[in-house]
Amino acid sequence: MEKGFTLLEVIVVLAIISIFAGIVGTVIGTSVLSTEIEASEESMNVLRDALLAYYADTDEFPAATGNAEIDLADLVTDPGATGWDGPYISSGFENSDFARDAWKRPLAYAYTSGATSCSIASNGPDGISGNSDDMPMTIDATAVYRRKTERVRQELEVVKVAAQAYATNNGFYPGGIGDLFTGGYLSDESYRRDEWLTAYQVESNQFISCGPDMAPGGGDDIYPY
């Protein structure tokens, strides 16, 4: 005679099945969460590179109005910024993909005009700002500005040598960068203007760059070595 399952045995089996189902569910949930976090990090890294490229061309980040989807669209559509040479993201913003995290929530974007850094952030899986799962990122363009400054100083060294030769041959210092081209002391047009497309200026018998503000006398003026 076959022996059936007792009620206790059935309860034990159901308990075991429940435990395994919970473990599998937890593993799957953790895997999905990990994938979503990685996807958000990847999108934010794409934005970081695009924002740095935007800054390298325009010497500023997109203006922050409190709506990241509108602000970050400047990476795709020219907002009229001087030097803009985008688009800086290959895919468009039809679905605001790059302005949202993996949970389809808009990223937070912050920038103060004139600063050399901006920030983007996802509120993370829980969607609530200020919790431990937040995903903030600061984009610092200091190195970009430093590289531009270094290139300008290297150009000013070439201009300085040409200006000294001009002064030796003519008995007076050139009045402007055009004199060096007219006299044949410079021929490469790239030495006519700085990284901000402003002509090198004469100050106290030396050529200088007016820097990002494109006006002489500012604290950002750049001098040769």
Protein Blocks (a to p, Z undefined) as FASTA:
>chain_A
ZZdddfklmmmmmmmmmmmmmmmmmmmmmmmmmmmmmmmmmmmmmmmmmmmmmmmmnopa
cddehiaklmmmmmmmcghiahiacdfbfbdcklommmpcfkopacdddddehiabdcdd
debjnopghiakbccddddfklmmmmmmmmmmmmmmmmmmmmmmmmmmnopacfbfklmm
mnopafblklmpcfkopacddeehiacdebjnopghiakbccdZZ
